[in-house]
Amino acid sequence: MAAAGGSPSIVEYFGGEDGYRCGYCKNETGNLSHGMWAHSMTVQDYQDLIDRGWRRSGKYVYKPIMNQTCCPQYTIRCQALHFQTSKSHKKVLKKMLKFLSRGDVSKVVSEEEPMDSHIENAVACDFAYKGESHVSQSELTPLSVDHTERVENEDQGTGEKKEEGNVQKVESDSLQLHADIETPVPGEPSHSAKVVHAPPKPGKGADLSKPPCRKAKDIRKERKLQKLLQNQMCTVEGSQLQAADPVFLLQNSESKPNQPKTIEDFVFASLPDDARHKLEFTRFLCDSPLEAENAPNGPECGYGSFHQQYWLDGKIIAVGVVDILPYCVSSVYLYYDPDYSFLSLGVYSALREIAFTRQLHEKAPDLCFYYMGFYIHSCPKMRYKGQYRPSDLLCPETYVWTPIEQCLPLLEHSKYCRFNQDGKAVDEGRIKELGRVRVLHKRIVMPYSVYKKRRKGPSDEASVQQYASLVGQTCSERMLLFRS
């Protein structure tokens, strides 16, 4: 997608920087990256850049020097359309629903995924947001919209371990009918029905004189079976089925297996009328180098950078920044009120952004990924992003996406890895014609081949060559490289 009639991207390239302090391993000079300043940038150019390992922090766009930096940072994306909530994710979502509906507060914050789970190194974020007094109620959109599921149906009586779904799936080999008369086993002595088991001594096992404890799941199965057996005769495909065929009856009563809950079932669950709290959400364009764009086949909100505000009972508790691009929603950073850290807002906002990506896909079919920034395997605290599955990592040499399951064993042996196992594969987007690089010089746009002839002073071909190899042929021919 190109900007129809829009302004082109204008960038200044700084080249490879001297090493500076790493925020992950604290090495004072180990963090190495290439950088450029984006005076303006189209969403398509930025999409192509992040697919080559670049990342923005405000208007500064940088690319780690992967084979030299102390903590290699691999671009990671989640396949949002196929995303499956893990148990830890469900706990966060349920915790939020319980807090909103009943006011339940859990002071235990997950250590697996820190609160700042998708905050990047925002060195120049140009952050500005509306104050509470500047936002009207009409801008606030409730999280609960048109879904009918009620929160009070969640976890009634069984806590967090309740299995999803209203009906439990029963396999034929898992159903057991409990009879009052013990059936002898061939080859073994029969037992008298009057055998009395002596109570065991403390700590020596279960008391066999008392009925055994039964699992709630088994009790539910039996109740369902009893309900089915109330009808003495059943008609199945025109023939009579006797009530003495309980297994067949129970199997045929469940035409479909349980469907696991989707992320939307949690994020958009309707709250009861007497909910203790109200969480609302508003989104608006924010200052960034990305030029806002609208397209007929794009999302209704358009493309660009957006602030997403989380309002709890009229008070702002978190602000996230996302870039909506042609193929993805890219999470930039999140600010939050530490008083609400018990809600795991870092994780919750990431899950909401995945759901948001899926919503945008309905209007913009090409938009189907959620980019989480960088995955840093050499820093254990930054491995949590790999828990959003399915996800892929970007090969730092050929820029092809590789399932994270294939990457992790390689990263265990070496912090820098080429994920593409085809030794003959090369970067298909590499620079092929340096002379076609577009340059902005004295307010005139020209190819580098022309600029090179006009330039006075020492040659800058090495710097331009490095820039072009990093951004790729396509971006180098679209973006304007500012030269003084």
Contacts in CASP RR format, 6 or more apart in sequence:
PFRMAT RR
TARGET T0000
AUTHOR 0000-0000-0000
METHOD contacts of the structure
MODEL  1
MAAAGGSPSIVEYFGGEDGYRCGYCKNETGNLSHGMWAHSMTVQDYQDLI
DRGWRRSGKYVYKPIMNQTCCPQYTIRCQALHFQTSKSHKKVLKKMLKFL
SRGDVSKVVSEEEPMDSHIENAVACDFAYKGESHVSQSELTPLSVDHTER
VENEDQGTGEKKEEGNVQKVESDSLQLHADIETPVPGEPSHSAKVVHAPP
KPGKGADLSKPPCRKAKDIRKERKLQKLLQNQMCTVEGSQLQAADPVFLL
QNSESKPNQPKTIEDFVFASLPDDARHKLEFTRFLCDSPLEAENAPNGPE
CGYGSFHQQYWLDGKIIAVGVVDILPYCVSSVYLYYDPDYSFLSLGVYSA
LREIAFTRQLHEKAPDLCFYYMGFYIHSCPKMRYKGQYRPSDLLCPETYV
WTPIEQCLPLLEHSKYCRFNQDGKAVDEGRIKELGRVRVLHKRIVMPYSV
YKKRRKGPSDEASVQQYASLVGQTCSERMLLFRS
1 43 0 8 1.000
1 44 0 8 1.000
1 295 0 8 1.000
1 326 0 8 1.000
1 366 0 8 1.000
2 42 0 8 1.000
2 44 0 8 1.000
2 478 0 8 1.000
3 42 0 8 1.000
3 43 0 8 1.000
3 44 0 8 1.000
3 291 0 8 1.000
3 293 0 8 1.000
4 295 0 8 1.000
6 42 0 8 1.000
6 291 0 8 1.000
6 293 0 8 1.000
7 40 0 8 1.000
7 42 0 8 1.000
7 291 0 8 1.000
8 40 0 8 1.000
8 42 0 8 1.000
8 438 0 8 1.000
8 445 0 8 1.000
8 478 0 8 1.000
8 479 0 8 1.000
8 480 0 8 1.000
9 38 0 8 1.000
9 40 0 8 1.000
9 41 0 8 1.000
9 42 0 8 1.000
9 45 0 8 1.000
9 46 0 8 1.000
9 475 0 8 1.000
9 478 0 8 1.000
9 479 0 8 1.000
9 480 0 8 1.000
10 38 0 8 1.000
10 39 0 8 1.000
10 40 0 8 1.000
10 41 0 8 1.000
10 440 0 8 1.000
10 479 0 8 1.000
10 480 0 8 1.000
10 482 0 8 1.000
11 36 0 8 1.000
11 37 0 8 1.000
11 38 0 8 1.000
11 39 0 8 1.000
11 41 0 8 1.000
11 61 0 8 1.000
11 479 0 8 1.000
11 480 0 8 1.000
11 481 0 8 1.000
11 482 0 8 1.000
12 36 0 8 1.000
12 37 0 8 1.000
12 39 0 8 1.000
12 481 0 8 1.000
12 482 0 8 1.000
13 34 0 8 1.000
13 35 0 8 1.000
13 36 0 8 1.000
13 463 0 8 1.000
13 464 0 8 1.000
13 466 0 8 1.000
13 467 0 8 1.000
13 481 0 8 1.000
14 34 0 8 1.000
14 35 0 8 1.000
14 36 0 8 1.000
14 37 0 8 1.000
15 34 0 8 1.000
15 35 0 8 1.000
15 36 0 8 1.000
15 463 0 8 1.000
15 466 0 8 1.000
15 467 0 8 1.000
16 32 0 8 1.000
16 33 0 8 1.000
16 34 0 8 1.000
16 35 0 8 1.000
16 65 0 8 1.000
16 466 0 8 1.000
17 32 0 8 1.000
17 33 0 8 1.000
17 34 0 8 1.000
17 35 0 8 1.000
18 29 0 8 1.000
19 29 0 8 1.000
19 30 0 8 1.000
19 31 0 8 1.000
19 32 0 8 1.000
20 29 0 8 1.000
20 30 0 8 1.000
20 31 0 8 1.000
21 27 0 8 1.000
21 28 0 8 1.000
21 29 0 8 1.000
21 30 0 8 1.000
21 31 0 8 1.000
22 30 0 8 1.000
22 31 0 8 1.000
22 69 0 8 1.000
22 70 0 8 1.000
22 71 0 8 1.000
23 31 0 8 1.000
23 121 0 8 1.000
24 70 0 8 1.000
24 71 0 8 1.000
24 376 0 8 1.000
24 378 0 8 1.000
24 379 0 8 1.000
24 381 0 8 1.000
24 382 0 8 1.000
25 70 0 8 1.000
25 71 0 8 1.000
25 378 0 8 1.000
25 379 0 8 1.000
27 70 0 8 1.000
27 71 0 8 1.000
30 69 0 8 1.000
30 70 0 8 1.000
31 64 0 8 1.000
31 69 0 8 1.000
31 70 0 8 1.000
31 71 0 8 1.000
32 64 0 8 1.000
32 65 0 8 1.000
32 68 0 8 1.000
32 69 0 8 1.000
32 70 0 8 1.000
33 62 0 8 1.000
33 63 0 8 1.000
33 64 0 8 1.000
33 65 0 8 1.000
33 69 0 8 1.000
34 62 0 8 1.000
34 63 0 8 1.000
34 65 0 8 1.000
34 466 0 8 1.000
34 470 0 8 1.000
35 60 0 8 1.000
35 61 0 8 1.000
35 62 0 8 1.000
35 63 0 8 1.000
36 60 0 8 1.000
36 61 0 8 1.000
36 62 0 8 1.000
36 467 0 8 1.000
37 59 0 8 1.000
37 60 0 8 1.000
37 61 0 8 1.000
38 56 0 8 1.000
38 59 0 8 1.000
38 60 0 8 1.000
38 61 0 8 1.000
38 289 0 8 1.000
39 59 0 8 1.000
39 289 0 8 1.000
39 482 0 8 1.000
40 289 0 8 1.000
40 291 0 8 1.000
41 61 0 8 1.000
41 289 0 8 1.000
41 290 0 8 1.000
41 291 0 8 1.000
41 479 0 8 1.000
42 290 0 8 1.000
42 291 0 8 1.000
42 293 0 8 1.000
42 478 0 8 1.000
43 290 0 8 1.000
43 291 0 8 1.000
43 293 0 8 1.000
43 303 0 8 1.000
43 304 0 8 1.000
43 323 0 8 1.000
43 324 0 8 1.000
43 325 0 8 1.000
43 326 0 8 1.000
44 325 0 8 1.000
44 326 0 8 1.000
44 478 0 8 1.000
45 475 0 8 1.000
45 478 0 8 1.000
45 479 0 8 1.000
46 54 0 8 1.000
46 56 0 8 1.000
46 61 0 8 1.000
46 290 0 8 1.000
46 323 0 8 1.000
46 325 0 8 1.000
47 325 0 8 1.000
47 326 0 8 1.000
47 327 0 8 1.000
47 328 0 8 1.000
48 474 0 8 1.000
48 475 0 8 1.000
49 61 0 8 1.000
49 471 0 8 1.000
49 475 0 8 1.000
50 75 0 8 1.000
50 325 0 8 1.000
50 330 0 8 1.000
50 371 0 8 1.000
51 75 0 8 1.000
51 394 0 8 1.000
51 399 0 8 1.000
52 63 0 8 1.000
52 399 0 8 1.000
52 470 0 8 1.000
52 471 0 8 1.000
52 472 0 8 1.000
52 475 0 8 1.000
53 63 0 8 1.000
53 64 0 8 1.000
53 75 0 8 1.000
53 394 0 8 1.000
53 396 0 8 1.000
53 399 0 8 1.000
54 61 0 8 1.000
54 62 0 8 1.000
54 63 0 8 1.000
54 470 0 8 1.000
54 471 0 8 1.000
55 61 0 8 1.000
55 62 0 8 1.000
55 63 0 8 1.000
55 73 0 8 1.000
55 75 0 8 1.000
55 120 0 8 1.000
55 373 0 8 1.000
55 374 0 8 1.000
56 62 0 8 1.000
56 288 0 8 1.000
56 289 0 8 1.000
56 323 0 8 1.000
56 332 0 8 1.000
57 120 0 8 1.000
57 121 0 8 1.000
57 122 0 8 1.000
57 123 0 8 1.000
57 124 0 8 1.000
57 125 0 8 1.000
57 332 0 8 1.000
58 122 0 8 1.000
58 123 0 8 1.000
58 124 0 8 1.000
58 125 0 8 1.000
58 126 0 8 1.000
58 288 0 8 1.000
58 289 0 8 1.000
58 332 0 8 1.000
59 124 0 8 1.000
59 126 0 8 1.000
59 288 0 8 1.000
59 289 0 8 1.000
60 123 0 8 1.000
60 124 0 8 1.000
61 289 0 8 1.000
63 470 0 8 1.000
64 72 0 8 1.000
64 73 0 8 1.000
64 374 0 8 1.000
66 72 0 8 1.000
66 73 0 8 1.000
66 74 0 8 1.000
66 396 0 8 1.000
66 416 0 8 1.000
67 396 0 8 1.000
67 416 0 8 1.000
70 378 0 8 1.000
71 376 0 8 1.000
71 378 0 8 1.000
71 379 0 8 1.000
71 415 0 8 1.000
72 376 0 8 1.000
72 377 0 8 1.000
72 378 0 8 1.000
72 396 0 8 1.000
72 415 0 8 1.000
72 416 0 8 1.000
73 374 0 8 1.000
73 375 0 8 1.000
73 376 0 8 1.000
74 374 0 8 1.000
74 375 0 8 1.000
74 376 0 8 1.000
74 377 0 8 1.000
74 393 0 8 1.000
74 394 0 8 1.000
74 396 0 8 1.000
74 407 0 8 1.000
75 371 0 8 1.000
75 373 0 8 1.000
75 374 0 8 1.000
75 375 0 8 1.000
75 393 0 8 1.000
75 394 0 8 1.000
76 371 0 8 1.000
76 372 0 8 1.000
76 373 0 8 1.000
76 374 0 8 1.000
76 375 0 8 1.000
76 385 0 8 1.000
76 386 0 8 1.000
76 391 0 8 1.000
76 392 0 8 1.000
76 393 0 8 1.000
76 394 0 8 1.000
76 404 0 8 1.000
77 328 0 8 1.000
77 369 0 8 1.000
77 370 0 8 1.000
77 371 0 8 1.000
77 372 0 8 1.000
77 391 0 8 1.000
77 392 0 8 1.000
77 394 0 8 1.000
77 401 0 8 1.000
78 354 0 8 1.000
78 369 0 8 1.000
78 370 0 8 1.000
78 371 0 8 1.000
78 372 0 8 1.000
78 388 0 8 1.000
78 389 0 8 1.000
78 390 0 8 1.000
78 391 0 8 1.000
79 368 0 8 1.000
79 369 0 8 1.000
79 390 0 8 1.000
79 391 0 8 1.000
79 392 0 8 1.000
80 329 0 8 1.000
80 354 0 8 1.000
80 357 0 8 1.000
80 358 0 8 1.000
80 361 0 8 1.000
80 368 0 8 1.000
80 369 0 8 1.000
80 370 0 8 1.000
81 358 0 8 1.000
81 361 0 8 1.000
81 368 0 8 1.000
82 390 0 8 1.000
83 263 0 8 1.000
83 354 0 8 1.000
83 358 0 8 1.000
83 370 0 8 1.000
83 388 0 8 1.000
83 389 0 8 1.000
83 390 0 8 1.000
84 260 0 8 1.000
84 389 0 8 1.000
84 390 0 8 1.000
85 93 0 8 1.000
85 261 0 8 1.000
85 262 0 8 1.000
85 263 0 8 1.000
85 266 0 8 1.000
85 351 0 8 1.000
86 387 0 8 1.000
86 389 0 8 1.000
88 110 0 8 1.000
88 112 0 8 1.000
88 113 0 8 1.000
88 347 0 8 1.000
88 387 0 8 1.000
89 263 0 8 1.000
89 347 0 8 1.000
89 351 0 8 1.000
89 387 0 8 1.000
90 261 0 8 1.000
90 266 0 8 1.000
91 110 0 8 1.000
91 160 0 8 1.000
92 110 0 8 1.000
92 343 0 8 1.000
92 344 0 8 1.000
92 347 0 8 1.000
92 348 0 8 1.000
92 351 0 8 1.000
93 263 0 8 1.000
93 266 0 8 1.000
93 267 0 8 1.000
93 348 0 8 1.000
93 351 0 8 1.000
94 154 0 8 1.000
94 155 0 8 1.000
94 160 0 8 1.000
94 266 0 8 1.000
95 104 0 8 1.000
95 106 0 8 1.000
95 343 0 8 1.000
95 344 0 8 1.000
96 279 0 8 1.000
96 343 0 8 1.000
96 348 0 8 1.000
97 151 0 8 1.000
97 154 0 8 1.000
97 266 0 8 1.000
97 269 0 8 1.000
97 271 0 8 1.000
98 104 0 8 1.000
98 151 0 8 1.000
98 154 0 8 1.000
99 105 0 8 1.000
99 106 0 8 1.000
99 276 0 8 1.000
99 277 0 8 1.000
99 343 0 8 1.000
100 151 0 8 1.000
100 271 0 8 1.000
100 275 0 8 1.000
100 276 0 8 1.000
100 277 0 8 1.000
100 278 0 8 1.000
100 279 0 8 1.000
101 151 0 8 1.000
101 152 0 8 1.000
101 271 0 8 1.000
101 272 0 8 1.000
101 275 0 8 1.000
101 276 0 8 1.000
102 151 0 8 1.000
102 276 0 8 1.000
103 276 0 8 1.000
103 277 0 8 1.000
105 342 0 8 1.000
106 342 0 8 1.000
107 342 0 8 1.000
108 342 0 8 1.000
109 115 0 8 1.000
109 341 0 8 1.000
109 342 0 8 1.000
109 344 0 8 1.000
110 344 0 8 1.000
110 347 0 8 1.000
112 384 0 8 1.000
112 387 0 8 1.000
113 344 0 8 1.000
113 346 0 8 1.000
113 347 0 8 1.000
113 384 0 8 1.000
113 387 0 8 1.000
114 346 0 8 1.000
114 381 0 8 1.000
114 384 0 8 1.000
115 336 0 8 1.000
115 338 0 8 1.000
115 341 0 8 1.000
115 344 0 8 1.000
115 345 0 8 1.000
115 346 0 8 1.000
116 334 0 8 1.000
116 346 0 8 1.000
117 334 0 8 1.000
117 346 0 8 1.000
117 347 0 8 1.000
117 350 0 8 1.000
117 384 0 8 1.000
117 385 0 8 1.000
118 331 0 8 1.000
118 333 0 8 1.000
118 334 0 8 1.000
118 346 0 8 1.000
118 349 0 8 1.000
118 350 0 8 1.000
118 372 0 8 1.000
118 373 0 8 1.000
118 385 0 8 1.000
119 333 0 8 1.000
119 334 0 8 1.000
120 332 0 8 1.000
120 333 0 8 1.000
120 373 0 8 1.000
120 374 0 8 1.000
122 332 0 8 1.000
122 333 0 8 1.000
125 321 0 8 1.000
125 332 0 8 1.000
125 333 0 8 1.000
126 287 0 8 1.000
126 288 0 8 1.000
127 286 0 8 1.000
127 321 0 8 1.000
127 335 0 8 1.000
128 286 0 8 1.000
128 287 0 8 1.000
129 286 0 8 1.000
129 307 0 8 1.000
129 309 0 8 1.000
129 319 0 8 1.000
130 284 0 8 1.000
130 309 0 8 1.000
131 316 0 8 1.000
132 314 0 8 1.000
132 315 0 8 1.000
132 316 0 8 1.000
135 282 0 8 1.000
135 309 0 8 1.000
135 311 0 8 1.000
139 282 0 8 1.000
139 284 0 8 1.000
140 280 0 8 1.000
140 281 0 8 1.000
140 282 0 8 1.000
140 311 0 8 1.000
141 280 0 8 1.000
141 281 0 8 1.000
141 282 0 8 1.000
142 278 0 8 1.000
142 279 0 8 1.000
142 280 0 8 1.000
142 281 0 8 1.000
143 267 0 8 1.000
143 268 0 8 1.000
143 279 0 8 1.000
143 280 0 8 1.000
143 281 0 8 1.000
144 268 0 8 1.000
144 269 0 8 1.000
144 270 0 8 1.000
144 271 0 8 1.000
145 268 0 8 1.000
146 268 0 8 1.000
147 264 0 8 1.000
147 265 0 8 1.000
147 268 0 8 1.000
147 269 0 8 1.000
147 270 0 8 1.000
148 270 0 8 1.000
149 265 0 8 1.000
149 269 0 8 1.000
149 270 0 8 1.000
150 269 0 8 1.000
150 270 0 8 1.000
150 272 0 8 1.000
151 269 0 8 1.000
151 270 0 8 1.000
151 271 0 8 1.000
151 272 0 8 1.000
151 275 0 8 1.000
152 272 0 8 1.000
154 162 0 8 1.000
154 269 0 8 1.000
155 162 0 8 1.000
156 162 0 8 1.000
158 216 0 8 1.000
163 217 0 8 1.000
163 258 0 8 1.000
164 258 0 8 1.000
164 260 0 8 1.000
164 261 0 8 1.000
165 258 0 8 1.000
165 259 0 8 1.000
165 261 0 8 1.000
167 224 0 8 1.000
167 254 0 8 1.000
167 258 0 8 1.000
168 217 0 8 1.000
168 220 0 8 1.000
168 221 0 8 1.000
168 258 0 8 1.000
169 254 0 8 1.000
169 257 0 8 1.000
169 258 0 8 1.000
170 221 0 8 1.000
170 250 0 8 1.000
170 251 0 8 1.000
170 254 0 8 1.000
172 247 0 8 1.000
172 251 0 8 1.000
175 221 0 8 1.000
175 225 0 8 1.000
175 246 0 8 1.000
175 247 0 8 1.000
175 250 0 8 1.000
176 218 0 8 1.000
177 246 0 8 1.000
181 193 0 8 1.000
182 191 0 8 1.000
182 193 0 8 1.000
184 190 0 8 1.000
184 191 0 8 1.000
196 209 0 8 1.000
197 207 0 8 1.000
197 208 0 8 1.000
197 209 0 8 1.000
198 209 0 8 1.000
199 207 0 8 1.000
199 209 0 8 1.000
200 206 0 8 1.000
200 207 0 8 1.000
200 208 0 8 1.000
206 212 0 8 1.000
221 250 0 8 1.000
224 250 0 8 1.000
224 253 0 8 1.000
225 246 0 8 1.000
225 249 0 8 1.000
225 250 0 8 1.000
228 246 0 8 1.000
228 249 0 8 1.000
228 250 0 8 1.000
228 253 0 8 1.000
229 243 0 8 1.000
229 246 0 8 1.000
229 249 0 8 1.000
231 243 0 8 1.000
232 243 0 8 1.000
233 240 0 8 1.000
233 241 0 8 1.000
233 242 0 8 1.000
233 243 0 8 1.000
234 240 0 8 1.000
234 241 0 8 1.000
234 243 0 8 1.000
234 249 0 8 1.000
235 241 0 8 1.000
236 252 0 8 1.000
241 248 0 8 1.000
241 249 0 8 1.000
243 249 0 8 1.000
263 351 0 8 1.000
263 354 0 8 1.000
263 355 0 8 1.000
263 358 0 8 1.000
264 355 0 8 1.000
264 358 0 8 1.000
266 351 0 8 1.000
267 351 0 8 1.000
267 352 0 8 1.000
267 355 0 8 1.000
268 355 0 8 1.000
271 278 0 8 1.000
277 312 0 8 1.000
277 313 0 8 1.000
278 312 0 8 1.000
278 313 0 8 1.000
278 314 0 8 1.000
279 310 0 8 1.000
279 311 0 8 1.000
279 312 0 8 1.000
280 310 0 8 1.000
280 311 0 8 1.000
280 312 0 8 1.000
280 314 0 8 1.000
281 308 0 8 1.000
281 309 0 8 1.000
281 310 0 8 1.000
281 311 0 8 1.000
281 352 0 8 1.000
282 308 0 8 1.000
282 309 0 8 1.000
282 311 0 8 1.000
283 301 0 8 1.000
283 306 0 8 1.000
283 307 0 8 1.000
283 308 0 8 1.000
283 309 0 8 1.000
284 306 0 8 1.000
284 307 0 8 1.000
285 292 0 8 1.000
285 304 0 8 1.000
285 305 0 8 1.000
285 306 0 8 1.000
285 307 0 8 1.000
286 305 0 8 1.000
286 306 0 8 1.000
286 307 0 8 1.000
286 321 0 8 1.000
287 305 0 8 1.000
288 304 0 8 1.000
288 305 0 8 1.000
288 321 0 8 1.000
288 323 0 8 1.000
290 303 0 8 1.000
290 304 0 8 1.000
290 305 0 8 1.000
290 323 0 8 1.000
291 304 0 8 1.000
292 302 0 8 1.000
292 303 0 8 1.000
292 304 0 8 1.000
293 302 0 8 1.000
293 303 0 8 1.000
293 304 0 8 1.000
294 302 0 8 1.000
294 303 0 8 1.000
295 302 0 8 1.000
295 303 0 8 1.000
297 363 0 8 1.000
297 364 0 8 1.000
297 365 0 8 1.000
297 366 0 8 1.000
298 363 0 8 1.000
298 364 0 8 1.000
298 367 0 8 1.000
299 324 0 8 1.000
299 360 0 8 1.000
299 363 0 8 1.000
299 364 0 8 1.000
299 367 0 8 1.000
300 363 0 8 1.000
301 324 0 8 1.000
301 360 0 8 1.000
302 324 0 8 1.000
303 324 0 8 1.000
303 325 0 8 1.000
303 326 0 8 1.000
304 323 0 8 1.000
304 324 0 8 1.000
304 325 0 8 1.000
305 321 0 8 1.000
305 322 0 8 1.000
305 323 0 8 1.000
305 324 0 8 1.000
305 332 0 8 1.000
306 321 0 8 1.000
306 322 0 8 1.000
306 323 0 8 1.000
306 324 0 8 1.000
307 319 0 8 1.000
307 320 0 8 1.000
307 321 0 8 1.000
308 319 0 8 1.000
308 320 0 8 1.000
308 321 0 8 1.000
308 322 0 8 1.000
308 349 0 8 1.000
308 353 0 8 1.000
309 316 0 8 1.000
309 318 0 8 1.000
309 319 0 8 1.000
309 320 0 8 1.000
310 316 0 8 1.000
310 317 0 8 1.000
310 318 0 8 1.000
310 319 0 8 1.000
310 320 0 8 1.000
310 345 0 8 1.000
310 349 0 8 1.000
311 317 0 8 1.000
312 340 0 8 1.000
316 337 0 8 1.000
317 336 0 8 1.000
317 337 0 8 1.000
317 339 0 8 1.000
317 340 0 8 1.000
317 345 0 8 1.000
318 334 0 8 1.000
318 335 0 8 1.000
318 336 0 8 1.000
318 337 0 8 1.000
318 340 0 8 1.000
318 345 0 8 1.000
318 346 0 8 1.000
318 349 0 8 1.000
319 334 0 8 1.000
319 335 0 8 1.000
319 336 0 8 1.000
320 331 0 8 1.000
320 332 0 8 1.000
320 333 0 8 1.000
320 334 0 8 1.000
320 335 0 8 1.000
320 349 0 8 1.000
321 331 0 8 1.000
321 332 0 8 1.000
321 333 0 8 1.000
321 334 0 8 1.000
322 329 0 8 1.000
322 330 0 8 1.000
322 331 0 8 1.000
322 332 0 8 1.000
322 353 0 8 1.000
322 356 0 8 1.000
323 329 0 8 1.000
323 330 0 8 1.000
323 332 0 8 1.000
324 330 0 8 1.000
324 360 0 8 1.000
324 367 0 8 1.000
325 367 0 8 1.000
326 364 0 8 1.000
326 366 0 8 1.000
326 367 0 8 1.000
327 366 0 8 1.000
327 367 0 8 1.000
327 368 0 8 1.000
327 369 0 8 1.000
328 357 0 8 1.000
328 367 0 8 1.000
328 368 0 8 1.000
328 369 0 8 1.000
328 370 0 8 1.000
328 371 0 8 1.000
329 353 0 8 1.000
329 356 0 8 1.000
329 357 0 8 1.000
329 360 0 8 1.000
329 367 0 8 1.000
329 369 0 8 1.000
329 370 0 8 1.000
329 371 0 8 1.000
330 370 0 8 1.000
330 371 0 8 1.000
330 373 0 8 1.000
331 350 0 8 1.000
331 353 0 8 1.000
331 370 0 8 1.000
331 371 0 8 1.000
331 372 0 8 1.000
331 373 0 8 1.000
334 345 0 8 1.000
334 346 0 8 1.000
334 349 0 8 1.000
336 345 0 8 1.000
336 346 0 8 1.000
336 349 0 8 1.000
350 372 0 8 1.000
350 388 0 8 1.000
353 370 0 8 1.000
354 370 0 8 1.000
354 388 0 8 1.000
357 367 0 8 1.000
357 368 0 8 1.000
357 369 0 8 1.000
357 370 0 8 1.000
360 367 0 8 1.000
361 367 0 8 1.000
361 368 0 8 1.000
370 388 0 8 1.000
372 385 0 8 1.000
372 388 0 8 1.000
372 391 0 8 1.000
373 385 0 8 1.000
374 382 0 8 1.000
375 382 0 8 1.000
375 383 0 8 1.000
375 385 0 8 1.000
375 386 0 8 1.000
375 393 0 8 1.000
375 404 0 8 1.000
376 382 0 8 1.000
376 383 0 8 1.000
377 383 0 8 1.000
377 408 0 8 1.000
377 411 0 8 1.000
377 415 0 8 1.000
378 411 0 8 1.000
378 415 0 8 1.000
385 391 0 8 1.000
386 404 0 8 1.000
389 404 0 8 1.000
390 403 0 8 1.000
390 404 0 8 1.000
391 403 0 8 1.000
391 404 0 8 1.000
392 401 0 8 1.000
392 402 0 8 1.000
392 403 0 8 1.000
392 404 0 8 1.000
393 401 0 8 1.000
393 402 0 8 1.000
393 404 0 8 1.000
393 407 0 8 1.000
393 419 0 8 1.000
394 400 0 8 1.000
394 401 0 8 1.000
394 402 0 8 1.000
394 419 0 8 1.000
395 401 0 8 1.000
395 402 0 8 1.000
395 418 0 8 1.000
395 419 0 8 1.000
395 420 0 8 1.000
396 416 0 8 1.000
396 417 0 8 1.000
396 418 0 8 1.000
396 419 0 8 1.000
397 418 0 8 1.000
397 420 0 8 1.000
397 427 0 8 1.000
398 418 0 8 1.000
398 420 0 8 1.000
398 422 0 8 1.000
398 425 0 8 1.000
398 426 0 8 1.000
398 427 0 8 1.000
398 428 0 8 1.000
399 427 0 8 1.000
399 428 0 8 1.000
399 429 0 8 1.000
400 419 0 8 1.000
400 420 0 8 1.000
400 425 0 8 1.000
402 419 0 8 1.000
402 420 0 8 1.000
406 419 0 8 1.000
407 417 0 8 1.000
407 419 0 8 1.000
410 417 0 8 1.000
410 419 0 8 1.000
411 417 0 8 1.000
427 472 0 8 1.000
429 472 0 8 1.000
429 473 0 8 1.000
429 474 0 8 1.000
430 469 0 8 1.000
430 472 0 8 1.000
430 473 0 8 1.000
431 437 0 8 1.000
431 465 0 8 1.000
431 468 0 8 1.000
431 469 0 8 1.000
431 472 0 8 1.000
431 473 0 8 1.000
431 476 0 8 1.000
432 473 0 8 1.000
433 473 0 8 1.000
434 448 0 8 1.000
434 449 0 8 1.000
434 461 0 8 1.000
434 464 0 8 1.000
434 465 0 8 1.000
434 468 0 8 1.000
435 447 0 8 1.000
435 448 0 8 1.000
435 449 0 8 1.000
435 452 0 8 1.000
436 447 0 8 1.000
436 448 0 8 1.000
436 449 0 8 1.000
436 473 0 8 1.000
436 476 0 8 1.000
436 477 0 8 1.000
437 447 0 8 1.000
437 448 0 8 1.000
437 464 0 8 1.000
437 467 0 8 1.000
437 468 0 8 1.000
437 476 0 8 1.000
437 477 0 8 1.000
437 481 0 8 1.000
438 445 0 8 1.000
438 446 0 8 1.000
438 447 0 8 1.000
438 448 0 8 1.000
438 476 0 8 1.000
438 477 0 8 1.000
438 478 0 8 1.000
438 479 0 8 1.000
438 480 0 8 1.000
438 481 0 8 1.000
439 445 0 8 1.000
439 446 0 8 1.000
439 447 0 8 1.000
439 448 0 8 1.000
439 451 0 8 1.000
439 464 0 8 1.000
439 480 0 8 1.000
439 481 0 8 1.000
439 482 0 8 1.000
439 483 0 8 1.000
440 480 0 8 1.000
440 481 0 8 1.000
440 482 0 8 1.000
440 483 0 8 1.000
441 451 0 8 1.000
441 454 0 8 1.000
441 455 0 8 1.000
441 483 0 8 1.000
441 484 0 8 1.000
445 480 0 8 1.000
446 454 0 8 1.000
448 464 0 8 1.000
448 481 0 8 1.000
451 483 0 8 1.000
452 459 0 8 1.000
452 461 0 8 1.000
455 483 0 8 1.000
460 483 0 8 1.000
464 481 0 8 1.000
467 476 0 8 1.000
467 481 0 8 1.000
468 476 0 8 1.000
471 479 0 8 1.000
END
